[in-house]
Amino acid sequence: MHSNLDEISTQLLNCDICVVGTGPAGLSIVSKLLKINKKIILLESGNLSDTGDHDFLNIGKSIGPRFLDVQSSRLRTFGGAGKLWAGVCRHFSLNDFERNNWPINYADFIPYYIDAYNLFGLNSNFNFEENSNEKYFLYQNLKELYKNDSFFNAKSFIQASEKNRDLTNKFGNEIINSKNINLITNATAVDIKINPFGNAEKLEVFSINKNKLYISAKKFVLCMGALENCRFLMNSRTRKYINANSFGKGLMSHPGFSNIGKLYLNPKCLSKKNNKKINKKLKYFNTELKQEFINKEKILGHGFSLKPVNIKNKLKNMQFNEIINNLNYVNVFENIKCNLQNEINIPKEWDVSIGIEQEFLENNYLKQSTSEKDIFNKPILEVFWDNISKKEIKTIQIANRYFARQVILSKLGVFELSEKLKNNSVFLEEDSINHHIGLTKMSKKGEEGVVDENLKLHNIQNVYVSGSCVFPSSSSVNPTLTVSALSLRLADHLINIV
Ligand SMILES: Cc1cc2nc3c(=O)[nH]c(=O)nc-3n(C[C@H](O)[C@H](O)[C@H](O)COP(=O)(O)OP(=O)(O)OC[C@H]3O[C@@H](n4cnc5c(N)ncnc54)[C@H](O)[C@@H]3O)c2cc1C
């Protein structure tokens, strides 16, 4: 069933589980709770459709030397930023978990990754082993880069379709028609009452017209997005129960640097045999140093992304004389030769970009504003995102060196660094990645993190948090698949204990 908080006259509602937030985290949990016979309340700050009326609640400031977008990267509506995201998915690696003390056993977590891929309509045809070159890889044809003695591994991402990536398309009607789920929109959670035994008793919820509702539940689950989860915990009565030094710290994203260099491949024809799928999808490919070299060099995870330079666009931007000077007759002959052999000519010139894992640093943090409050009289959030760190720069430089070497060793061609990388100006470019990670990390011990391995607040008996805020590390891959997998795992845990 569904109602808008302004239509509800009762002041208190009871349930077994109250889930706050309907982005990918909240809806992944609810996808499992739909199947059980328990009373569930699902709260959403925004409206059922994206009217934009509640987006002003996402106000916040980026106060550090680097800008991090905290407003247009979030959406207050049923579905959350699940209505904005590009659907690019990849699982974290075993090394991501082990190197960064994730308090979760990776092998036990793989089934949840597979479920999460399925949830977004994707086939999880990956090999989850470390150092394996994946079968599911568009560029089998560049396999010289991945011979056994190579420094590099293939790293493929898959993208959920527009329809599948927004979970409201899949579960919206089922939720609204469900008898055990009560979806309440225009319902912003503002505070929570905790009893002397460390049990959360009542959640205080307001509409933007200030209609008030209390929710009493056996278990509360906060899925308000990484930044908002942290702000809620800071602004509410939960704060005094959280004693981890890391609380509000270690804000991470995925710094990305485009066109750091060009890869020039030697002319080569490829067999069309076994490559039908590949030929149609010659878009881009990704690669990363093998884990043993990442560990040896003490650098961070990263991903090179290589895209063929679009010759048509290139020609469009060139002057006539330049075109004449640049006409590459050899290339024309190569194309003819490949065609005669019924083979394809692999693109010669590739733009190389890199995206990196960000390290957990205390000087990247979220704090409460001391000067501005929202309409519920709670401080707005401020994020401090520092300049790119020495280790992050070292990661890019070392990965580049290995890449240049590998390209030559594999007799593929040459890798040329761009001027903006050589003079470091690339590191001053504004980052457009919209991933907010960290701030309330999970840990085995309460002093070290905010939630335990089951995502429960360490010192409160019945409040859980799900989202990328609980990640102890960012990995170099997109976060939402892992958010969803963690949420599916949490749903199983809740079903077992409620
Ligand atoms: C442009 C863009 C592209 C992206 N592309 C990718 C990608 O390709 N791959 C990838 O992995 N990730 C991508 N992301 C990131 C992805 O969108 C997030 O990781 C994901 O949405 C996080 O899900 P969530 O449920 O934790 O939070 P959200 O999606 O932010 O959902 C939070 C929900 O909680 C509600 N809420 C907030 N506060 C309250 C409150 N106090 N009370 C009640 N409800 C509340 C909000 O209205 C919202 O509905 C992208 C993001 C953007 C902006």
The ligand as a Gaussian input file, in Angstrom:
#p B3LYP/6-31G(d) Opt

LIG

0 1
 C       24.922000      10.620000     -12.543000
 C       25.263000       9.402000     -11.720000
 C       25.761000       8.267000     -12.350000
 C       26.081000       7.141000     -11.591000
 N       26.518000       6.027000     -12.245000
 C       26.828000       4.921000     -11.535000
 C       27.238000       3.734000     -12.205000
 O       27.284000       3.668000     -13.435000
 N       27.560000       2.651000     -11.452000
 C       27.472000       2.671000     -10.089000
 O       27.779000       1.658000      -9.454000
 N       27.043000       3.779000      -9.438000
 C       26.716000       4.898000     -10.110000
 N       26.266000       6.007000      -9.451000
 C       26.107000       5.958000      -7.985000
 C       24.735000       5.378000      -7.576000
 O       23.711000       6.218000      -8.015000
 C       24.692000       5.237000      -6.043000
 O       25.758000       4.380000      -5.639000
 C       23.386000       4.623000      -5.570000
 O       22.271000       5.366000      -5.979000
 C       23.380000       4.540000      -4.033000
 O       22.183000       3.941000      -3.617000
 P       21.562000       4.242000      -2.178000
 O       20.272000       3.524000      -2.118000
 O       22.581000       3.952000      -1.140000
 O       21.333000       5.826000      -2.123000
 P       20.383000       6.757000      -2.992000
 O       20.214000       6.226000      -4.350000
 O       20.928000       8.131000      -2.833000
 O       18.960000       6.665000      -2.277000
 C       18.715000       7.243000      -1.027000
 C       17.211000       7.415000      -0.857000
 O       16.951000       7.827000       0.484000
 C       16.043000       8.906000       0.498000
 N       16.308000       9.694000       1.715000
 C       17.372000      10.479000       1.964000
 N       17.277000      10.998000       3.183000
 C       16.137000      10.541000       3.718000
 C       15.486000      10.748000       4.973000
 N       16.024000      11.505000       5.935000
 N       14.282000      10.129000       5.192000
 C       13.716000       9.336000       4.243000
 N       14.294000       9.116000       3.034000
 C       15.509000       9.696000       2.783000
 C       16.350000       9.656000      -0.797000
 O       15.265000      10.449000      -1.187000
 C       16.637000       8.500000      -1.747000
 O       15.453000       8.013000      -2.336000
 C       25.932000       7.150000     -10.168000
 C       25.435000       8.295000      -9.546000
 C       25.085000       9.414000     -10.304000
 C       24.542000      10.628000      -9.601000

